[in-house]
Amino acid sequence: MPEPAALLDTAMQLHQRAIVVDAHHDIAIDVLHRRRLGERGSLSGVWGPQLRAGGVKVQILPTFVESIYLPERGLRCILTQIDAVGSDLEEDDRLVQLAATAAEIDSVIANGKIAAVLAVEGCDGLGGDPALLRILYRLGVRMVSLTWNRRNEFADGLGEGEAANGLSQAGRIAVREMGEWGVLCDVSHLAEAGFWDVAKFCRGPFVASHSNARAVCDHPRNLSDDQLRAIAESGGVIGLNFYGAFIDPHSPTLARLADHAAHIADTVGVAHVGVGTDFLEDWLLEAAKASVTEALVDPAMFDLWMPDCCRSEHLPRFSAALLARGFTEDDVEKVLGGNFMRTLRLPARAS
């Protein structure tokens, strides 16, 4: 086995040549927050250098609606985050550029920039109306999670516990239509009954953008082996989540995250393993600083991710952990982005 330094050097080289796709990083809400404070161009000016340092070539940007804005302002929150991202890149697209198709992603990468793809995490505020989802699709959204952990008119999130139901009629229509448009259905926060409805009604691949293996860490946000198989059978991908509690409740480490990757690969094949970091730490800390006296903010409050891998620039350390776990360089390239790019290249399907 090569020394750790040699593995990290190899990982750095992999990240330079691979198309690294992060399927879930909560940057959009941070961009909106910064713009409200008068800061402009943060996607290329603040986030772009971090993404580039980690070799990220495609960043999926989910919108997220905080509970305090529900129900009346849910749609407004989604739209203002989409607008913030678009406005930010209109003002400064030196490093990051929006993309809504595989051809656009390829073009952005060929021009040496990072492709940003819009997504929606939780359809709260849409009132169960698939027509509003069609509008979001026309605005460039290419991945949709019907729920966060809450209940809405489309489906129940896993936070509803044993009371959770499956998809509503509106949810079933939405899942079918997303398949027709070529929008990826994301099941990471969906209650289990809803998950199996998606497996039944989705036309084409569906994904879990940021979830781990329940067999390795028994957490409700992680997926059972049967769920892993259902995603794989659809042609979809499971994006590994870097949030500590979903890796190991006692000792979340890169080696343990590599255990999740190995379990998923052993269960359904490496072709269905990806990355969805779920990074949010920067926004949590900056928002807290803006809300209270900075001296009162304890950074330990936000120690929710692995300290050695909590930002995009740290991602080569994860790849080094995969190499140490026995993954080949070709397999690591698939995990880093090749597998998610396969799903992003799928065309809209005929109804």
C-alpha positions in Angstrom: 0.0 0.0 0.0 1.5 3.4 -1.0 2.2 5.9 1.8 -0.6 8.4 2.6 1.2 11.3 1.0 1.6 9.3 -2.3 -2.1 8.5 -2.2 -3.0 12.1 -1.8 -0.7 13.1 -4.7 -2.5 10.5 -6.8 -5.9 11.8 -5.7 -4.9 15.4 -6.6 -4.0 14.2 -10.1 -7.3 12.4 -10.3 -9.3 15.5 -9.4 -7.5 17.5 -12.1 -8.4 15.1 -14.9 -11.8 13.7 -13.7 -15.2 15.4 -14.1 -15.9 15.8 -10.4 -19.7 16.2 -9.7 -21.0 17.2 -6.3 -24.7 16.4 -6.4 -25.6 18.4 -3.3 -23.9 21.5 -1.8 -26.1 24.2 -0.2 -24.5 27.2 -1.9 -27.6 28.8 -3.3 -29.0 29.9 0.1 -25.5 31.3 1.0 -25.4 33.3 -2.3 -28.9 34.8 -1.5 -27.8 35.6 2.1 -24.6 37.4 0.9 -26.6 39.4 -1.7 -29.0 40.5 0.9 -26.0 41.9 2.8 -24.8 43.7 -0.3 -22.1 41.2 -1.5 -22.0 40.4 -5.2 -20.2 37.8 -7.3 -19.7 35.3 -4.5 -20.3 32.2 -6.7 -17.2 33.0 -8.8 -15.4 35.1 -6.1 -15.9 33.0 -3.0 -17.2 29.6 -4.0 -15.4 29.2 -7.3 -11.9 29.0 -5.9 -13.0 26.4 -3.3 -14.7 24.3 -5.9 -11.7 24.6 -8.3 -9.2 23.7 -5.5 -11.2 20.5 -5.0 -11.3 19.8 -8.7 -15.1 20.1 -8.9 -16.3 20.6 -12.5 -20.1 20.3 -12.0 -21.8 21.6 -8.9 -25.5 20.9 -8.4 -27.1 23.8 -6.4 -30.3 23.0 -4.5 -32.6 25.6 -3.2 -33.8 25.1 0.4 -36.8 26.6 2.2 -36.4 27.2 5.9 -39.4 26.3 8.1 -40.0 29.9 9.2 -41.1 30.8 5.6 -43.7 28.1 5.3 -46.3 27.9 4.1 -47.0 31.3 2.5 -43.4 32.1 1.3 -42.1 28.7 0.2 -42.3 29.3 -3.5 -40.9 32.8 -3.0 -37.9 31.3 -1.2 -37.2 28.9 -4.1 -37.5 31.6 -6.7 -35.4 34.1 -4.9 -32.5 31.6 -4.5 -32.7 30.8 -8.3 -32.7 34.5 -9.0 -29.8 35.1 -6.7 -27.7 32.4 -8.4 -28.7 33.8 -11.9 -28.0 37.4 -11.0 -24.7 36.6 -9.3 -23.5 34.8 -12.4 -24.7 37.5 -14.7 -22.5 39.9 -12.8 -19.5 37.6 -12.5 -19.1 34.3 -14.4 -15.3 34.1 -14.4 -15.2 30.7 -12.7 -18.8 29.5 -12.6 -21.5 29.3 -15.3 -25.1 28.0 -15.3 -25.8 24.9 -17.4 -29.1 23.1 -18.0 -28.2 20.4 -20.5 -25.4 17.9 -21.0 -24.1 19.9 -24.0 -24.0 23.1 -21.9 -22.2 21.3 -19.1 -19.6 20.0 -21.6 -19.2 23.5 -23.1 -18.7 25.1 -19.7 -16.1 22.6 -18.7 -14.3 22.9 -22.0 -14.0 26.6 -21.4 -12.3 25.9 -18.1 -15.2 26.9 -15.9 -17.4 25.1 -13.3 -20.9 24.2 -14.5 -23.6 25.0 -12.0 -26.9 23.0 -12.3 -30.0 24.2 -10.5 -32.0 21.8 -8.2 -34.8 22.0 -5.7 -34.7 20.4 -2.3 -38.3 20.2 -1.1 -41.3 21.4 -3.0 -42.9 23.1 -0.1 -44.9 26.2 -1.2 -45.9 24.7 -4.6 -49.3 23.7 -3.3 -49.0 20.3 -5.0 -49.3 21.9 -8.4 -47.1 20.1 -11.1 -47.5 23.2 -13.3 -45.3 25.1 -10.9 -42.7 22.3 -11.3 -42.8 22.8 -15.0 -42.1 26.5 -14.5 -39.1 25.6 -12.4 -37.9 23.2 -15.1 -38.1 26.1 -17.6 -36.0 28.2 -15.3 -33.3 25.5 -15.5 -34.0 23.2 -12.6 -32.7 19.7 -13.4 -33.0 17.8 -10.1 -36.0 17.8 -7.7 -36.5 16.4 -4.3 -40.3 16.4 -3.6 -39.7 16.8 0.1 -37.2 17.8 2.7 -37.9 16.1 6.0 -41.4 17.6 6.2 -44.8 16.8 4.8 -46.2 18.7 1.8 -48.8 18.3 -0.9 -46.6 16.0 -3.0 -45.3 13.6 -0.4 -44.1 13.0 3.2 -40.6 13.5 4.3 -38.9 11.0 6.5 -39.2 13.4 9.5 -42.9 12.3 9.7 -41.8 9.0 11.1 -44.2 6.1 11.3 -47.1 8.4 10.3 -45.5 9.0 6.9 -47.5 8.2 3.8 -46.4 7.6 0.2 -46.8 10.0 -2.7 -50.0 11.9 -3.2 -51.7 11.8 -6.6 -50.0 15.1 -7.3 -46.7 13.5 -6.3 -47.2 10.6 -8.7 -48.0 13.0 -11.5 -45.0 15.1 -10.7 -42.7 12.0 -10.7 -44.0 10.8 -14.1 -43.7 14.3 -15.6 -40.2 14.8 -14.4 -39.2 11.6 -16.1 -40.7 12.9 -19.3 -38.8 16.2 -19.0 -35.5 14.6 -18.1 -35.4 16.0 -14.5 -33.8 13.7 -12.0 -36.0 12.7 -9.0 -34.1 12.9 -5.8 -35.2 10.6 -2.9 -32.7 11.5 -0.2 -35.3 13.0 2.2 -38.3 11.1 1.2 -40.2 8.8 3.6 -39.8 5.1 2.8 -43.3 4.7 1.5 -42.8 7.6 -0.9 -39.4 6.1 -1.9 -41.1 2.9 -3.1 -43.8 4.9 -4.9 -41.0 6.7 -6.8 -39.4 3.4 -7.7 -42.8 2.3 -9.1 -43.8 5.5 -11.0 -40.6 7.1 -12.0 -39.8 6.8 -15.8 -36.1 6.3 -15.9 -33.3 6.7 -13.3 -33.8 8.3 -9.9 -31.1 9.3 -7.5 -30.4 9.8 -3.8 -28.2 12.9 -4.1 -26.9 12.9 -0.6 -27.4 9.6 1.4 -25.3 6.8 2.8 -25.7 3.1 3.6 -27.9 2.2 6.6 -26.0 -1.1 6.9 -22.9 0.9 7.8 -24.6 3.6 9.9 -28.2 2.9 11.1 -29.7 6.4 10.6 -33.1 7.1 9.1 -31.5 9.4 6.5 -29.5 6.5 5.1 -30.7 3.8 2.7 -31.4 0.1 3.2 -29.8 -2.4 0.9 -33.2 -2.9 -0.8 -33.4 0.8 -1.5 -29.8 0.8 -2.8 -30.9 -2.0 -5.2 -34.0 -0.2 -6.4 -32.0 2.9 -7.2 -29.4 0.8 -9.1 -32.0 -1.1 -11.0 -33.4 2.2 -12.3 -29.9 3.2 -13.5 -29.5 5.8 -10.7 -26.8 6.9 -8.3 -26.3 7.3 -4.6 -24.4 10.4 -3.6 -22.3 9.8 -0.5 -23.1 12.3 2.2 -20.2 13.9 4.2 -22.4 15.0 7.2 -20.9 13.3 10.3 -24.0 11.8 11.9 -24.8 10.0 8.6 -21.3 8.5 8.5 -20.8 7.2 12.0 -22.4 8.5 15.2 -19.2 8.1 17.2 -16.3 8.5 14.9 -17.1 10.0 11.5 -13.9 9.7 9.5 -12.9 9.5 5.8 -12.1 5.9 6.4 -15.7 5.3 7.6 -17.1 7.2 4.6 -15.0 4.9 2.4 -16.7 2.0 4.2 -20.0 3.4 3.0 -18.7 3.6 -0.6 -17.4 0.1 -0.4 -20.7 -1.3 0.9 -22.7 0.4 -1.8 -20.2 -0.8 -4.5 -20.3 -4.3 -3.1 -24.1 -4.3 -2.9 -25.0 -2.8 -6.3 -21.8 -2.0 -8.1 -19.4 0.9 -8.3 -21.4 2.3 -11.2 -24.0 3.5 -8.8 -21.8 5.4 -6.3 -21.4 9.2 -6.4 -20.7 12.2 -4.3 -23.3 14.6 -2.7 -21.3 16.3 0.1 -24.2 18.2 1.8 -21.7 20.8 2.8 -23.4 23.8 4.6 -20.9 24.8 7.3 -19.8 28.0 5.8 -23.3 29.3 5.4 -24.3 28.3 9.0 -21.3 30.2 10.4 -21.7 33.3 8.3 -25.4 33.5 8.9 -24.8 33.2 12.7 -22.2 35.9 12.6 -24.6 38.2 10.8 -27.3 37.5 13.4 -25.4 38.0 16.6 -22.2 39.5 17.9 -19.4 37.6 16.3 -17.6 37.2 19.6 -20.6 35.1 20.9 -20.4 32.6 18.0 -18.7 29.3 19.1 -17.4 27.6 15.9 -17.8 24.3 17.8 -21.5 24.7 17.4 -21.0 24.0 13.7 -18.7 21.0 14.0 -21.1 18.8 12.1 -18.8 17.6 9.3 -15.5 15.9 9.4 -12.9 18.6 10.3 -10.5 17.2 7.7 -13.1 17.1 4.9 -15.8 19.9 5.4 -15.2 22.0 2.3 -14.9 21.4 -1.4 -11.2 22.0 -1.4 -10.8 19.0 0.9 -12.3 16.5 -1.5 -9.0 14.9 -2.7 -8.6 13.6 0.8 -11.8 11.6 0.3 -10.4 10.2 -3.0 -7.2 9.2 -1.2 -9.3 7.4 1.4 -11.0 5.5 -1.4 -7.7 4.5 -2.9 -6.5 3.4 0.5 -9.7 1.3 0.8 -8.8 -0.6 -2.4 -10.7 1.3 -5.1 -8.9 1.6 -8.4 -8.2 4.9 -10.0 -10.9 4.2 -12.7 -13.4 3.4 -10.0 -12.6 6.5 -8.1 -13.2 8.6 -11.3 -16.6 6.9 -11.6 -17.5 7.8 -8.0 -16.2 11.3 -8.3 -18.5 12.2 -11.2 -18.6 9.7 -14.0 -21.7 8.0 -12.6 -23.6 11.2 -12.0 -22.7 12.5 -15.4 -24.3 9.4 -16.9 -27.6 10.4 -15.4 -27.2 14.1 -16.3 -26.7 13.0 -20.0 -30.0 11.3 -20.2 -32.4 13.0 -22.6 -36.0 13.8 -21.9 -38.1 10.7 -22.5 -41.2 10.4 -24.6 -44.5 10.4 -22.7 
